[in-house]
Amino acid sequence: MKRILKIIALVLFVAFVGIQFVSTKQNQSNVIPKTDFLLVNNPPKNIKKLLQVSCYDCHSNNTEYPWYNKIQPIAWILEDHIKEGKAELNFNEWDSFSSRRKKSKLKSIVNQIKDDDMPLLSYRLVHQDAILSKSEKELVIGYMKQLKDSLK
């Protein structure tokens, strides 16, 4: 029985080492497109910072990766979260959306912040600075509602 456990442990170790050589695609760009939410809307500095810290890693074309982003299978999980986040909303593509889609996205942002669905719990656990206080939530929600109301 001990021999089988040692073999299983060795196989798992070799597999873990082996998957480290499988790389993921990095979500990094040096270009900020003219369609970027922050450029188009020019929010107040405090709102801009909150969005960059709490949203832009998963909802833009430029992720600030943590030190552990090279460790598999964590890198695969990060890549999947980023792909899903960008598919739902990519702030870099904001101004390419129709007014109707912008309103829908703004409504969704407000609801997800209210419901504590965003940022994701897994992201907040690792990125303590991404946790929005009650007053920060109110600021972002107020800004997003104001922006939604200003759209035609």
N, C-alpha and C positions, 0 to 999 in steps of 0.2 A: 504494500500500500504506500509506504514511504517513497519507494522508487517511482511509482506512478505519479505521485504528487510532485516529485522533483522534475520528472520529464515534462509534466504539464506546466510547471513554473518556468522551465527552460524554454519551452515552446512559446509561452506568452511573452517572455522577455525578448526572445529573438524577433517575434512579431512586432512588439513595441518598438524595438530598435529599427526594424525594417521599415515601418511606416513613417519614421522620421525623415526618410529620403523622398517621400511623396510631398511635393510642394503645392501650395495653394496660390491662387492669383491674388495679388495685392490690390486693394482698392485705394490707389493713390494717384493723384494728379497734381501737377504744379499750376494748372490753369483753372482760374475761376471764370466760368462762362458768364456772358452778359445776362443770361437768363436766371442767374442765381437769386434766390429769395432775398438774401441780405443786400445785394446790390440794387435790386429792383425796388424794394420797399424801404430801404434805409431805416431800419428800426432804431429806437434809442439804444445807446451803448449797453445798458444793463440787459435789455431783451436780447440783443445780438449775442452777448456773451453766454447767456443762459441757453440759447438755441445751439450755439457752437459746442458748448460743453455737454449738453444733455441730448442733442438730436443729431448733430452733423456726422458723428462717427458712423452711424448706420444709414443715414438718410441723405448722403451726399456722395460725391465721387472722390472724397479724400478722407480716409480714415486715419486717425492717430492710433497706431497699434501699440498694445502693451508689450512688455518684454516677453511674455509667454506665447506670443502669436506664432512662434516657430515650432511649438511643441504639438505634435499630433496625438490624439485626435482633436485637441482644443482648436487648432487652426481651422479644421474643417467646420467645426461648430460656429466659429466666428464668421467664416466665409458664408455659411448658410444664413446666419442672422443678417449679415450685411446685404446679401442678395435679396432676401425677403423684404428688408427695410426699404431698399431702393426701389423694389418693384411696387411697393405700396405708395411711397412718396420719396422722390429725389428732389431735395431743395435746390440742387443745381439746375434743374430743368423747370423751375417754377414759372417763369414767364412764357414758356411754350404751352402752358395749359390754357384752356378756354376759361372765361369768367365763371361759367357754371361749374367747371371742375375745380377751380380755385376755391369757390364757395364751399363745395363739398369737402375738399381737403381741410379747409379751415374749421369747418364744423366738426370733422372727424378729430382734428388735433385737439380742439376744445374738449370734446367728449372723452378722449383717451387720457388727457391730463386730469380731468375731473375724476374719472374712474380709476386713476392710478395704474392704468395699463401701459403708459409710456412715461419715461423710459422703462424698458423691460426690467423686471425684478432682477434677472440674472446680470444685467448691465449695471444696475444700481448697487448690487452687492460688491462688485469689483471696482466700480467708479463712484466712490462716495461723493465726489464733487458734482455728480450728475443728479443727485437727489434734490428735488425742488422742495423748498419749504412752502408752507401754506401761502405766505405772502408772495413768493416767487411764482407759484402756480397762478395766483390771482392776477399778477402782472402779465404773465404770458397769455392767460385766457382773455383778459381784458383787451390786450393788444390784438389778439387774433379775432376777437369779436368785432372790434373797431375796424380792422382791416376788411373783414367779411362784409360789414355794413357799407363800407366805402366802394365796394365793387358794384358795377352796373349789371 
